[in-house]
Amino acid sequence: MRDCHNGIKKWPLHSQTTPVQKIVAHPASRDMSKIYLPPLHIKLSLIKMSVKAMDKESEGFVYLRQ
């Protein structure tokens, strides 16, 4: 019979963690407050979707086109 390649591993329970405490193996090497790309990416995709949904003859679309 073939061995299961996805072996089941029993992980040890954490004894001193609290719900608020974050368990991080490797902390970030940069200050996370100075990273702007993820929110900017989300904003740009939302703007792109809203412009696609706009009426092409509306005043708002004409304003954006100018």
TIVOVO-53482 format. One record per residue: residue number from 1; x, z, y of N, C-alpha, C, O in turn. Coordinates in steps of 0.02 Angstrom, whole numbers. Each point is the difference from the previous one (the first is absolute). Example, Ala and Ser with C-alpha at 12.3 -4.5 7.8 and 13.67 -1.06 7.14 Angstrom:
2
+-------+--------+--------+--------+--------+--------+--------+--------+--------+--------+--------+--------+--------+
! kolvo !   n.xx !   n.zz !   n.yy !  ca.xx !  ca.zz !  ca.yy !   c.xx !   c.zz !   c.yy !   o.xx !   o.zz !   o.yy !
+-------+--------+--------+--------+--------+--------+--------+--------+--------+--------+--------+--------+--------+
!     1 !    660 !    390 !   -284 !    -45 !      0 !     59 !     45 !      0 !     60 !     52 !     33 !     -1 !
!     2 !    -70 !    -69 !     54 !     42 !      3 !     59 !    -39 !     37 !     55 !     25 !      8 !     55 !
+-------+--------+--------+--------+--------+--------+--------+--------+--------+--------+--------+--------+--------+
This chain:
66
+-------+--------+--------+--------+--------+--------+--------+--------+--------+--------+--------+--------+--------+
! kolvo !   n.xx !   n.zz !   n.yy !  ca.xx !  ca.zz !  ca.yy !   c.xx !   c.zz !   c.yy !   o.xx !   o.zz !   o.yy !
+-------+--------+--------+--------+--------+--------+--------+--------+--------+--------+--------+--------+--------+
!     1 !     42 !      0 !    -59 !    -42 !      0 !     59 !     44 !      0 !     62 !     53 !     32 !      1 !
!     2 !    -74 !    -67 !     51 !     38 !     -7 !     62 !     -2 !     65 !     41 !    -52 !     32 !      4 !
!     3 !    108 !    -14 !     25 !      1 !     58 !     44 !    -35 !    -17 !     66 !      2 !    -57 !     23 !
!     4 !    -33 !    107 !      5 !    -34 !    -10 !     65 !     53 !     -3 !     55 !     39 !     47 !      9 !
!     5 !    -36 !   -103 !     28 !     50 !     -6 !     52 !    -19 !     39 !     63 !     43 !     12 !     42 !
!     6 !   -105 !      8 !    -36 !    -22 !     42 !     56 !     -7 !     71 !    -26 !    -55 !     24 !    -11 !
!     7 !    110 !      9 !      2 !     -1 !     68 !    -26 !    -34 !     48 !     48 !      6 !     -7 !     61 !
!     8 !    -42 !     54 !    -87 !    -34 !     50 !     40 !     50 !     55 !     15 !     30 !     29 !    -46 !
!     9 !    -22 !    -15 !    110 !     47 !     51 !     20 !    -38 !     58 !     31 !    -44 !    -10 !     42 !
!    10 !     59 !     70 !    -62 !    -31 !     59 !     28 !     44 !     25 !     56 !     57 !     21 !    -11 !
!    11 !    -83 !    -25 !     73 !     38 !     21 !     58 !     -8 !     75 !      9 !    -53 !     28 !    -12 !
!    12 !    107 !      6 !     33 !     -5 !     72 !     10 !    -43 !     16 !     61 !     -2 !    -38 !     48 !
!    13 !    -33 !     94 !    -51 !    -41 !     21 !     55 !     43 !     28 !     56 !     51 !     33 !    -13 !
!    14 !    -71 !    -45 !     75 !     36 !     28 !     57 !    -23 !     72 !      8 !    -60 !     14 !      1 !
!    15 !    107 !     30 !      5 !    -18 !     71 !      3 !     -7 !     26 !     71 !    -38 !     48 !     11 !
!    16 !     72 !    -77 !     38 !     -1 !     29 !     67 !    -24 !    -48 !     53 !     23 !      5 !     57 !
!    17 !    -65 !    -51 !    -72 !    -25 !    -46 !     51 !    -66 !     25 !     28 !    -38 !     34 !    -34 !
!    18 !     26 !    -53 !     95 !    -64 !     15 !     32 !    -33 !    -67 !     16 !     34 !    -51 !      0 !
!    19 !    -99 !     50 !     12 !    -34 !    -64 !     14 !     27 !    -35 !     62 !     -5 !    -61 !      5 !
!    20 !     33 !     97 !     43 !     24 !    -30 !     61 !     71 !    -27 !     -8 !     19 !    -47 !     36 !
!    21 !     19 !     74 !    -82 !     70 !    -19 !     -9 !      5 !    -69 !    -31 !    -35 !    -16 !    -48 !
!    22 !     78 !    -26 !     76 !     12 !    -67 !    -27 !     58 !      2 !    -48 !     51 !     32 !     13 !
!    23 !    -59 !    -65 !    -69 !     54 !     -4 !    -49 !     33 !    -68 !      8 !    -28 !    -52 !    -17 !
!    24 !     88 !     52 !     45 !     36 !    -62 !     15 !     68 !      3 !    -34 !     39 !     46 !     11 !
!    25 !    -25 !    -97 !    -52 !     64 !     -3 !    -34 !     55 !    -20 !     48 !     54 !     30 !      1 !
!    26 !    -66 !    -82 !     41 !     49 !    -24 !     47 !    -34 !     -5 !     69 !    -40 !    -46 !     11 !
!    27 !     55 !     91 !     35 !    -32 !     -4 !     66 !     21 !    -63 !     37 !     53 !    -28 !    -14 !
!    28 !    -94 !      7 !     61 !     13 !    -60 !     38 !     64 !      8 !     41 !     13 !     54 !     28 !
!    29 !     26 !   -107 !    -23 !     63 !      4 !     36 !    -10 !    -12 !     75 !     46 !      9 !     39 !
!    30 !   -107 !    -30 !    -20 !    -14 !    -13 !     71 !    -59 !     41 !     22 !    -40 !     24 !    -41 !
!    31 !     35 !    -15 !    106 !    -56 !     37 !     28 !    -63 !    -42 !     -6 !     -4 !    -54 !     29 !
!    32 !    -45 !     79 !    -65 !    -60 !    -39 !    -14 !    -42 !    -11 !     64 !    -41 !    -47 !      1 !
!    33 !     50 !     88 !     50 !    -39 !     -9 !     62 !     25 !    -60 !     40 !    -35 !    -23 !     45 !
!    34 !     95 !     -3 !    -61 !     27 !    -57 !     37 !    -11 !    -67 !    -35 !     25 !    -51 !     22 !
!    35 !    -62 !     51 !    -77 !    -14 !    -62 !    -37 !    -68 !    -26 !     23 !    -51 !     33 !     -8 !
!    36 !     51 !    -93 !     37 !    -61 !    -28 !     29 !    -30 !    -57 !    -41 !    -56 !    -22 !     16 !
!    37 !     89 !     -3 !    -66 !    -23 !    -59 !    -35 !    -66 !      8 !    -38 !    -43 !    -44 !      7 !
!    38 !     32 !     96 !    -46 !    -64 !      3 !    -37 !    -61 !      0 !     45 !    -47 !    -37 !    -14 !
!    39 !     43 !     78 !     68 !    -59 !     -3 !     43 !     -7 !    -66 !     35 !    -55 !    -26 !      8 !
!    40 !    112 !     -3 !     14 !     -3 !    -64 !     34 !    -25 !    -54 !    -47 !    -39 !    -43 !     20 !
!    41 !     61 !     44 !    -83 !    -22 !    -49 !    -49 !    -75 !      5 !    -11 !    -35 !    -50 !     -4 !
!    42 !      9 !    111 !      0 !    -72 !     10 !    -10 !    -39 !    -25 !     60 !    -51 !    -33 !     -7 !
!    43 !     75 !     49 !     68 !    -34 !    -22 !     61 !     -2 !    -77 !      4 !    -51 !    -29 !     17 !
!    44 !    108 !     -3 !    -32 !      2 !    -73 !      5 !    -47 !    -33 !    -51 !    -32 !    -50 !     16 !
!    45 !     28 !     78 !    -76 !    -45 !    -30 !    -49 !    -73 !     11 !     20 !    -42 !    -44 !    -12 !
!    46 !     26 !    101 !     42 !    -69 !     11 !     23 !    -18 !    -47 !     57 !    -55 !    -26 !      3 !
!    47 !    102 !     16 !     43 !    -12 !    -46 !     56 !     -8 !    -71 !    -27 !    -44 !    -37 !     23 !
!    48 !     84 !     17 !    -71 !     -4 !    -67 !    -29 !    -68 !    -11 !    -33 !    -31 !    -53 !      9 !
!    49 !      7 !    103 !    -46 !    -65 !     -7 !    -33 !    -57 !     -2 !     51 !    -48 !    -37 !     -9 !
!    50 !     53 !     76 !     63 !    -54 !      0 !     50 !     -1 !    -65 !     39 !    -54 !    -24 !     17 !
!    51 !    112 !     -6 !     -3 !      2 !    -64 !     35 !    -29 !    -55 !    -43 !    -34 !    -45 !     24 !
!    52 !     48 !     47 !    -89 !    -28 !    -50 !    -46 !    -76 !      5 !     -3 !    -34 !    -50 !     -9 !
!    53 !      7 !    111 !     16 !    -72 !     10 !     -5 !    -36 !    -15 !     65 !    -62 !     -4 !      1 !
!    54 !     99 !     -4 !     55 !    -32 !    -11 !     65 !    -30 !    -69 !      5 !     21 !    -47 !    -34 !
!    55 !    -71 !     42 !     77 !    -30 !    -65 !     16 !     49 !    -38 !     44 !     25 !     28 !     49 !
!    56 !    -10 !    -90 !    -65 !     51 !    -38 !     35 !    -19 !    -17 !     72 !     43 !    -19 !     39 !
!    57 !   -106 !     25 !    -21 !    -23 !    -17 !     67 !    -15 !     62 !     42 !    -22 !     -6 !     57 !
!    58 !     34 !     65 !    -85 !    -16 !     61 !     37 !     51 !     13 !     56 !     55 !    -28 !     -1 !
!    59 !    -74 !     70 !     49 !     44 !     15 !     57 !     63 !     36 !    -23 !     54 !    -12 !     27 !
!    60 !    -61 !     56 !    -76 !     58 !     37 !    -25 !     52 !    -45 !    -32 !     60 !      9 !      9 !
!    61 !    -84 !    -58 !    -47 !     47 !    -46 !    -33 !     34 !    -45 !     52 !     60 !    -14 !     -6 !
!    62 !    -98 !     -8 !     56 !     30 !    -41 !     53 !     53 !     40 !     38 !     52 !    -26 !     18 !
!    63 !    -66 !     91 !     -6 !     48 !     43 !     34 !     64 !      8 !    -41 !     55 !     -4 !     27 !
!    64 !    -62 !     14 !    -93 !     59 !      7 !    -43 !     40 !    -65 !     -3 !     61 !      1 !     -4 !
!    65 !    -96 !    -57 !      5 !     34 !    -65 !     -4 !     41 !    -14 !     62 !     52 !    -32 !     -3 !
!    66 !    -76 !     57 !     61 !     37 !    -12 !     62 !     58 !     47 !      2 !     39 !     -1 !     49 !
+-------+--------+--------+--------+--------+--------+--------+--------+--------+--------+--------+--------+--------+
